[in-house]
């Protein structure tokens, strides 16, 4: 069941990105590259800025 929910969330993210980009472009014609970029961002969003580093990514010299 979790996999179906993830697919539904992904599909919704794609639909939202396409809708937003089409509304943004509205009367100016469709820029397919910008649309592809919007979908790409929806599929692989940047991590939140406040996420920080994982313990394995830290460079601590006092771990002796």
C-alpha positions in Angstrom: 0.0 0.0 0.0 2.8 2.4 0.8 4.2 2.1 -2.7 0.8 3.0 -4.3 0.7 6.1 -2.0 4.2 7.1 -3.1 3.2 6.7 -6.8 0.1 8.8 -6.1 2.2 11.5 -4.4 4.7 11.6 -7.2 1.9 11.8 -9.8 0.3 14.6 -7.9 3.6 16.4 -7.7 4.0 16.1 -11.5 0.5 17.3 -12.1 1.0 20.3 -9.8 4.3 21.2 -11.5 2.8 21.0 -15.0 -0.3 23.0 -14.0 1.8 25.7 -12.3 4.1 26.0 -15.3 1.3 26.1 -17.8 -0.5 28.8 -15.8 2.8 30.8 -15.6 3.3 30.6 -19.3 -0.3 31.3 -20.0 -0.7 33.5 -23.0 3.0 33.5 -24.0 3.1 30.0 -25.5 4.6 26.9 -24.1 8.3 26.7 -23.3 8.9 22.9 -23.3 12.3 23.2 -21.7 10.9 25.2 -18.8 8.1 22.7 -18.4 10.6 19.8 -18.4 12.7 21.7 -15.7 9.6 22.1 -13.6 8.8 18.4 -13.8 12.4 17.5 -13.1 12.4 19.7 -9.9 9.1 18.0 -8.8 10.6 14.6 -9.3 13.9 15.4 -7.5 13.4 18.4 -5.2 16.3 20.0 -3.5 16.6 19.0 0.2 15.4 21.6 2.8 18.1 24.1 3.7 17.7 23.4 7.4 18.3 19.7 7.0 22.0 19.9 7.9 24.5 17.1 7.6 24.3 13.4 8.5 26.7 12.1 11.1 28.7 10.3 8.4 29.2 13.6 6.5 30.8 15.4 9.5 34.5 15.9 9.6 35.2 15.7 13.3 38.8 15.2 14.3 38.0 14.4 18.0 36.4 11.0 17.4 39.4 9.1 18.8 
